[in-house]
């Protein structure tokens, strides 16, 4: 992957060039901005923007928040799943259980059995699972697959199109494919990742077959996403498939084959594949760099409970094979540091990984509630100041 910086680019062009490993006009500045910063910026109650009672356009507010601070925006858009399909039907009800918490109860009926789940939404998290649908693996997991791996006729792409219309040249929109496989299992499983790892031990053969089905389904979603006019990127989340939890061995066994297959399929459509790999990822990145994944984040530093201590070393090892995004500590630097510390951290990241392109200046995971506006502005300014000098 190579390229040459030229005339001034739009934020969309700049982000896309970096995702493809090319040299943009300057290093893009695109910290992870999620609901926390959007709520701080808009001043709206959480339930207006997220959860079942939301009545504001979150995509528009998300994009506007990023542009307010001068960032190269990135927006993740979801496929919309219908409440009823040939193989399943879903019913849900929601209520405030106190002033700050919404609880949603869900019942899913499938041809393979019925599932029940409960989730909660507050100003920190949308849809935190209090009760997960797969209680008994043998009884419930087939139903879980039937519902979650629905046919493409049950998925809509309206939110993706709306995001593209809202963002335009102001940033990059990615379609969210979902989770890596172990994370997919853990999100549905009562006992989450701990129980999921026991399931892998107890049901390896069954789950290898399930993974094949899951990979095929992800490839179908890539094909559906590719039909959306103007879409230029797809995304997959690591979730519970954390390098510090699985380790390189289990990650290599369960997730690397998946990434190889879906990256190759995305490439057929000319869509870069973006992997969000939070947590301790240093030993994972070289494995991912061999799969065809286009860009990986968040490259969390040791001060942020990650293990990417030397960004320059990582760039030297994998640069040219995969683009990098992240590394600025969202707590100790961006939230609690001074403006000078924010600028110094941005400069160091650019000097470590900006040369040759394929780098987006970002945070090691999400910006936090209460991050001072002055520090967010300074991060964008630092990117402009130093991002073209590499």
Secondary structure as GFF3:
##gff-version 3
##sequence-region A 1 390
A	DSSP	alpha_helix	11	19	.	.	.	ID=ss1
A	DSSP	beta_strand	28	29	.	.	.	ID=ss2
A	DSSP	alpha_helix	35	42	.	.	.	ID=ss3
A	DSSP	alpha_helix	46	49	.	.	.	ID=ss4
A	DSSP	alpha_helix	58	68	.	.	.	ID=ss5
A	DSSP	beta_strand	73	77	.	.	.	ID=ss6
A	DSSP	beta_strand	80	81	.	.	.	ID=ss7
A	DSSP	beta_strand	88	98	.	.	.	ID=ss8
A	DSSP	beta_strand	101	110	.	.	.	ID=ss9
A	DSSP	beta_strand	113	121	.	.	.	ID=ss10
A	DSSP	beta_strand	128	131	.	.	.	ID=ss11
A	DSSP	alpha_helix	137	148	.	.	.	ID=ss12
A	DSSP	three_ten_helix	152	154	.	.	.	ID=ss13
A	DSSP	beta_strand	155	156	.	.	.	ID=ss14
A	DSSP	alpha_helix	158	167	.	.	.	ID=ss15
A	DSSP	three_ten_helix	168	170	.	.	.	ID=ss16
A	DSSP	beta_strand	171	179	.	.	.	ID=ss17
A	DSSP	alpha_helix	181	188	.	.	.	ID=ss18
A	DSSP	alpha_helix	192	202	.	.	.	ID=ss19
A	DSSP	alpha_helix	204	226	.	.	.	ID=ss20
A	DSSP	beta_strand	233	237	.	.	.	ID=ss21
A	DSSP	alpha_helix	243	254	.	.	.	ID=ss22
A	DSSP	alpha_helix	256	268	.	.	.	ID=ss23
A	DSSP	beta_strand	272	277	.	.	.	ID=ss24
A	DSSP	alpha_helix	282	288	.	.	.	ID=ss25
A	DSSP	beta_strand	295	298	.	.	.	ID=ss26
A	DSSP	three_ten_helix	302	304	.	.	.	ID=ss27
A	DSSP	alpha_helix	311	318	.	.	.	ID=ss28
A	DSSP	beta_strand	323	328	.	.	.	ID=ss29
A	DSSP	pi_helix	330	335	.	.	.	ID=ss30
A	DSSP	alpha_helix	339	353	.	.	.	ID=ss31
A	DSSP	beta_strand	359	363	.	.	.	ID=ss32
A	DSSP	alpha_helix	373	386	.	.	.	ID=ss33
###
